[in-house]
Amino acid sequence: MAECKESDWKLFRVKVVDWQENYMARLNQKIIKILSDENRTQSDRFWKASKIIDSEKKSVGVVCELKRSMLKWNIVSLINQKVITMDDLSDFSSELQEHIALMMRD
């Protein structure tokens, strides 16, 4: 796989922080809704919230290995996990966008 451009790498390191914060904000709202659901028992609320946290804590939308060699795979994972969309890549080079589009088709 071709090396990514320095500009794409720098941009990714900036954008991934916001992408993850936005994703975790959505997760937190989902958890708040569960914890606030008065139609559920306290234990059901707790275990349902715990299950979401456990399943998401290793998600690339929450934690991501910031290695240049992982950039394209991280982006594909972010898209697959609905953390971002292809539209979020509009500031990246056309080469990177095309490569990600090809990876998404496979």
Residue frames as qw, qx, qy, qz and C-alpha x, y, z in Angstrom:
[[0.000, 0.891, 0.455, 0.000, 0.00, 0.00, 0.00],
 [0.400, 0.578, -0.029, 0.711, 1.39, 3.41, -0.97],
 [0.349, -0.264, -0.445, 0.781, 2.64, 5.73, 1.74],
 [0.022, 0.875, 0.484, 0.004, 0.25, 8.53, 2.62],
 [0.300, 0.673, -0.025, 0.676, 1.08, 12.16, 2.02],
 [0.325, -0.061, -0.516, 0.790, 2.45, 14.17, 4.93],
 [0.277, -0.157, -0.005, -0.948, -0.44, 16.63, 4.58],
 [0.707, -0.267, -0.497, -0.427, -2.98, 13.80, 4.88],
 [0.635, -0.160, -0.645, 0.393, -1.22, 12.41, 7.94],
 [0.123, 0.019, -0.349, 0.929, -1.13, 15.81, 9.67],
 [0.465, -0.194, -0.192, -0.842, -4.78, 16.47, 8.83],
 [0.712, -0.240, -0.641, -0.154, -5.84, 13.04, 10.09],
 [0.466, -0.123, -0.622, 0.617, -4.14, 13.58, 13.45],
 [0.139, -0.027, 0.192, -0.971, -6.13, 16.80, 13.87],
 [0.581, -0.114, -0.337, -0.732, -9.48, 15.53, 12.59],
 [0.585, -0.134, -0.800, 0.006, -9.51, 12.16, 14.38],
 [0.124, -0.095, -0.626, 0.764, -9.71, 13.92, 17.74],
 [0.416, 0.103, 0.071, -0.901, -12.92, 15.72, 16.76],
 [0.635, 0.013, -0.627, -0.451, -14.34, 12.63, 15.07],
 [0.460, -0.116, -0.832, 0.288, -13.80, 10.59, 18.20],
 [0.061, 0.119, 0.476, -0.869, -15.20, 13.30, 20.47],
 [0.534, 0.066, -0.194, -0.820, -18.33, 13.54, 18.32],
 [0.633, -0.029, -0.746, -0.204, -18.73, 9.78, 18.29],
 [0.324, -0.130, -0.776, 0.525, -18.31, 9.53, 22.06],
 [0.273, 0.062, 0.226, -0.933, -20.84, 12.35, 22.50],
 [0.666, -0.009, -0.437, -0.604, -23.35, 10.22, 20.54],
 [0.574, -0.065, -0.801, 0.156, -22.48, 7.19, 22.66],
 [0.086, -0.059, -0.594, 0.798, -22.88, 9.22, 25.84],
 [0.481, 0.014, -0.022, -0.877, -26.31, 10.43, 24.72],
 [0.700, -0.035, -0.641, -0.314, -27.32, 6.83, 23.99],
 [0.455, -0.077, -0.769, 0.443, -26.13, 5.78, 27.46],
 [0.142, 0.015, 0.360, -0.922, -27.88, 8.73, 29.12],
 [0.622, -0.050, -0.305, -0.719, -31.11, 7.74, 27.39],
 [0.679, -0.091, -0.729, -0.003, -30.75, 4.18, 28.69],
 [0.321, -0.070, -0.658, 0.677, -29.90, 5.32, 32.22],
 [0.241, 0.043, 0.200, -0.949, -32.86, 7.71, 32.20],
 [0.506, -0.134, -0.653, -0.547, -35.41, 5.17, 30.96],
 [0.402, -0.238, 0.565, -0.681, -37.85, 4.83, 33.86],
 [0.883, 0.083, -0.132, -0.443, -39.53, 1.88, 32.15],
 [0.745, 0.257, -0.584, 0.196, -36.45, -0.22, 32.94],
 [0.760, -0.616, -0.150, 0.144, -35.21, -1.47, 36.29],
 [0.187, -0.905, 0.367, 0.100, -32.08, 0.04, 37.76],
 [0.639, -0.318, 0.656, 0.248, -30.14, -3.17, 37.16],
 [0.675, 0.523, 0.475, 0.214, -31.34, -3.39, 33.56],
 [0.205, 0.977, -0.049, 0.028, -30.22, 0.21, 32.95],
 [0.398, -0.742, 0.517, 0.154, -26.84, -0.47, 34.51],
 [0.688, -0.089, 0.675, 0.252, -26.16, -3.68, 32.58],
 [0.591, 0.703, 0.363, 0.158, -27.38, -2.29, 29.27],
 [0.073, 0.976, -0.207, -0.003, -25.14, 0.79, 29.65],
 [0.534, -0.571, 0.601, 0.163, -22.24, -1.41, 30.75],
 [0.766, 0.245, 0.557, 0.207, -22.68, -3.62, 27.69],
 [0.450, 0.875, 0.110, 0.140, -22.47, -0.61, 25.36],
 [0.179, -0.898, 0.401, 0.030, -19.38, 0.72, 27.11],
 [0.682, -0.317, 0.637, 0.169, -17.67, -2.69, 27.00],
 [0.728, 0.431, 0.485, 0.223, -18.43, -3.18, 23.33],
 [0.356, 0.910, 0.090, 0.194, -17.31, 0.32, 22.32],
 [0.432, -0.849, 0.223, 0.206, -14.24, 0.94, 24.46],
 [0.563, -0.294, 0.579, 0.512, -11.91, -0.63, 21.90],
 [0.537, 0.721, 0.426, 0.103, -13.73, 0.80, 18.89],
 [0.511, 0.174, 0.166, 0.825, -11.66, 2.99, 16.58],
 [0.107, -0.767, -0.301, -0.557, -14.28, 5.67, 17.25],
 [0.608, -0.792, -0.051, -0.034, -13.09, 5.71, 20.85],
 [0.491, -0.663, 0.474, 0.307, -9.44, 4.71, 20.65],
 [0.789, 0.614, -0.011, 0.020, -7.30, 4.51, 17.58],
 [0.764, -0.293, 0.233, 0.525, -3.70, 3.48, 17.01],
 [0.252, 0.942, -0.057, -0.213, -2.10, 6.64, 15.63],
 [0.574, -0.288, 0.576, 0.505, 0.45, 5.09, 13.32],
 [0.287, 0.550, -0.346, -0.704, 1.00, 6.48, 9.90],
 [0.095, 0.138, -0.933, -0.319, 0.98, 2.94, 8.51],
 [0.084, 0.395, 0.889, -0.218, -2.55, 2.48, 9.92],
 [0.169, 0.290, 0.031, -0.941, -4.02, 5.72, 8.52],
 [0.439, 0.051, -0.566, -0.696, -6.02, 4.20, 5.66],
 [0.414, -0.236, -0.879, 0.013, -7.23, 1.23, 7.72],
 [0.072, -0.334, -0.569, 0.748, -8.25, 3.57, 10.53],
 [0.313, 0.208, -0.136, -0.917, -10.26, 5.68, 8.10],
 [0.482, -0.070, -0.755, -0.439, -11.97, 2.60, 6.63],
 [0.324, -0.296, -0.833, 0.338, -12.80, 1.41, 10.15],
 [0.067, 0.288, 0.321, -0.900, -14.14, 4.85, 11.09],
 [0.441, 0.104, -0.386, -0.804, -16.42, 4.76, 8.05],
 [0.483, -0.119, -0.849, -0.177, -17.51, 1.16, 8.63],
 [0.283, -0.354, -0.741, 0.497, -18.36, 1.95, 12.27],
 [0.019, -0.798, -0.476, -0.368, -20.32, 5.03, 11.16],
 [0.441, -0.576, -0.176, 0.665, -18.04, 7.39, 13.06],
 [0.046, 0.539, -0.255, -0.801, -17.49, 9.37, 9.84],
 [0.738, 0.555, 0.371, -0.100, -18.67, 9.33, 6.23],
 [0.668, 0.262, 0.308, 0.625, -16.82, 9.73, 2.95],
 [0.094, 0.902, 0.196, 0.374, -17.90, 13.37, 3.02],
 [0.542, -0.823, 0.093, 0.142, -15.69, 13.88, 6.08],
 [0.745, -0.164, 0.341, 0.550, -12.68, 13.20, 3.87],
 [0.437, 0.847, 0.257, 0.162, -13.26, 16.20, 1.61],
 [0.112, -0.954, 0.272, 0.063, -10.23, 18.09, 2.99],
 [0.692, -0.351, 0.565, 0.280, -7.87, 15.19, 2.29],
 [0.022, 0.436, -0.637, -0.635, -5.97, 14.66, -0.94],
 [0.772, 0.279, -0.160, -0.548, -7.89, 13.27, -3.89],
 [0.480, 0.340, -0.809, -0.001, -5.44, 10.34, -3.94],
 [0.085, -0.071, 0.849, -0.517, -6.35, 9.36, -0.39],
 [0.601, 0.213, 0.285, -0.716, -10.06, 9.77, -1.04],
 [0.714, 0.358, -0.454, -0.395, -9.83, 7.58, -4.16],
 [0.322, 0.267, -0.888, 0.189, -7.83, 4.93, -2.30],
 [0.297, 0.028, 0.710, -0.637, -10.33, 4.84, 0.56],
 [0.697, 0.290, 0.002, -0.656, -13.21, 4.56, -1.93],
 [0.625, 0.336, -0.680, -0.185, -11.49, 1.59, -3.54],
 [0.107, 0.163, -0.889, 0.414, -10.88, -0.04, -0.18],
 [0.480, 0.110, 0.472, -0.731, -14.54, 0.44, 0.75],
 [0.732, 0.302, -0.280, -0.542, -15.66, -1.38, -2.42],
 [0.409, 0.309, -0.859, 0.023, -13.59, -4.49, -1.71]]
